[in-house]
Amino acid sequence: MSAADHEIIVVGAGFSGIGAGIQLRRAGFDDFLIVDEADGVGGTWHWNTYPGVAVDIPSFSYQFSFEQRDEWSRVYAPGRELKAYAESCVDKYELRGHIRFGTTVERAEFDEAAHRWRLRTGDGAELTARFLVGATGALTRPKPPEIPGIDEFAGITMHTARWDHEQGLRGKRVAIIGTGASAVQIIPAVAPEVERLTVFQRTPIWCLPRPDAPLPGPLRLALKLPGGKLLTRLVSQTYVELTFPVAAHYYATLPTAAAAERIGHAHLRRSVRDPELREKLTPRYALGCKRPSFSNDYLSTFNRANVALETDPIAAVTPTGVRTASGVEHEVDVLILATGFRVMEAGSMPTFDLRGVGGRDLEQWWDENRLQAYEGVSIPGFPNFFCVIGPYGYNGASYFTLIENQTKHILRCLEHARERGASRVEITEAANDRYFREMLSRRGGQVFWQESCATANSYYFDKHGDVPLRPSTTLEAAWRAGHFDLGDYRFDAAA
């Protein structure tokens, strides 16, 4: 198939890709293409449609600052509303004509002579672009568990990120493997309709009460008044900042995490009647070592007569059920895998084979040099390539603040290149090394380096033992996106 040329290609049509597309259009970059393997926009909210799926921070923060809705049904919006929000952003900012669905990028190679990226897609086509933006997100590649016999199960198997709505659960014996964020939402949603629900837990999750409720009429009205959205967002942003970025990154100096742990323990005592069961659901690691969750009904669901918590390790999946290490077999009809996503792993950042200068393989380079990227955006040896969600870019606040900060950074580079007539933009080794050293120097005060985190089984930790989250406040990240030294990049014109 023939090649198709563009100035910019964005890989991913979730909110990262949508945000990048909106800002590109605003800045006068019209020759861009957004590609996605899915058949619709939304990324996480396109793929994740399981019962109970919802955002896990207040909706007022989980949206673009320049496109704030006043019609959320709840404080924590259900997944279908986030999907609809993605669709509305695409239509309002006229991105539909820039998106190509059903397109899987398998490989991207930098053509050093032409200063262009050459992309190969799953259908054999070639796309080329001067600049390449990786916007594939973090919660799109399901991670199946490595359990003997799992492919031999004769019943129905579903991963939460690929839910099959044609499969009914009513009256079925259901097993859920995993107790992470997705499980916290799905367990209360399906428990009332199944005959029996067995939850296999490896590590208990910190579960805090969620300040969720349908939005009352007076608040809906207030959101439409001048300043209403701004005030509500300010309150929401403060809450989000205190519950993760501040608590996790300043654990050693600020007491917010300790206070939250007390709230979590009290919530557990109120929710679970059986002391033995409560003990099994009690985390033994510091709050923040792994992603916590917020729910008002997850813990109390274990009080139901048809719900059982199993903490005996899984030995194998059999054709008829799940066998634990003690030899007990739990017969089930449906096996639900709430085992999360490939996040800090090969094949997820990015989701395709990326080759830079001299054929440098990004996955191999990160394997040899540890995950790193200047301001979470650029990697030396990979000119004209920018990440929206790169190592040491995300600080744990709303993904929307990350998207806006990173796209601001990317646009500063693109606009400067346009002003100078440059066709090649590359971060210097020195600047990248300086940023990486700074990130590592800050981590001593983070929660992740507490001794108890060793038992948390957290996906925050990569294979090198690092936690490539940005140890900073959201305000600092925003300031740096607009003020980093453009001299940290080399801008060159084609010969």
C-alpha positions, 0 to 999 in steps of 0.5 A: 500500500502507498505511504500517506504523509502528515506533519504530525501523527498522534497514536491513540484516540483516548483523552491524551490523543483528543487533548493533543488534537485540540491543542494542535488545532488551536496552535494552527497545526492542521496537518495531523492524523490521530490513529487508533486500533479501536472503532471509537474514541475514548481509550480507557472509556471505550474499552472498559464497559464492565458493570459499575465502571466509573471514574475514581476521582471527582468528575470536576477534575476529570475533564479538560480545564477549557471544556468543563461540563455542568451536566455530570449525573454524579460527583464520580461520573459513570463510564458511559458519561466519560465516553460521551464526553470524549465524543462531544470533545471530538465533535466540538473541536472538529477532530472527527476528520483527523481520526482513523480508526481500526489502525494498529501501529506495529512499528515506527522507525526514524528516517535520519536522512529525511527527518521523518518517522515511518510507521507500519500498520497492521494492515501493511500500510505505511504512514509517514510524519515529521513528528510522532506523538505517543498518546496510547495511555496507560490503562488500555492493554489488559494484563492476563494473570500467569496462572497454570491452566487458565487457558483450559477453563471450560466456562466463560472467561472475561477480562474487565477491560474486554467485557462481553455484554452478551454473557449474563451473570444472573444465577451463575457461580462467578470467580473474580481474580484480583482486588484492584481498582476495577474489582472494587467497582465490579464486585458490588455491581454483580454480587446481587445477581450472581448465585455465588461470588468468590473473590480471590485476593492476593493483596488487600487494597486500601479502600477509602470512603468516596464522597459520591452522590447524584448531583443535586439540583442546587449544585447543578444550578450553581455550576451554570452561574459565573464562577460556579465551575471554577470554584467547584473545580478548585475544591475538587482539585485540592481534594485530588492533590491532597489524596495522592500527589501530596500524600505520596510524594511528601509522605515523609514530611506531611501527615496527610497519608497517616490521617487517610490511613486512620480514615481507611481503618475506620471505614473498614471497621464500619463496613465489615462485621466479621472480625476475621474477614476484616483482618483479611481485608486489612492492608499491611502496607502504607497507604499509597504504596499501590493505587488505593481505591474509593468506594462506599459499598466494596467492603460491605459487599463481603457481608453478603451470604453469597460472597466469599473472600479467598486468600489462599493462593491460587495453584491452578485454574482447572476446566471447571474452576479454581484450585488453591494451594491447599487443594480446595477447588472452587467450581465456577461458571464464569471467571472474571480477570480483574488483573489490571493492565500492562503499565510499567512493562514492555509493550505498553509504553509505547504499544508499538516497536519504536526505533530511533537514531541508528536503529536504537530500540526504545524498549531495549534502551529503557531496559538497559538504562531504566525508564526515563524521559525528559519532563516525561516527554522526550527521550534522547536518540528519538528525535521528533518523538514526544510522549504524553504519558512518559516516565516521570511525567505523571504525578498521580493527580488527574490525567487531564492535568497531565495531558494539558501540561504535556501537550503544552510542552510538546507545542512549545517544541513544535512552535519553536521548530516552526519558527526556526524552520527546524525539521529535527527536534531532539532532547540533549543527553545532558538535559535528560540526564539532569532531569533524571538525576533530579527525579531520583534525588527527590524520591527519598520522601515518597511513600514508595520507599517505606519498608512496608511497600515491599509487600504491596505488589504495586504496578507502580514499581518497574522491573528496575525497582523504580517508581517512574512517577513525577515526585512533584505537585501539579502546580510545579508540573504545570509551571515547568511545562510552560517554562522549561529551557528550550535550549535543552533541545537541539533544533536542526534543519534538513541539509 
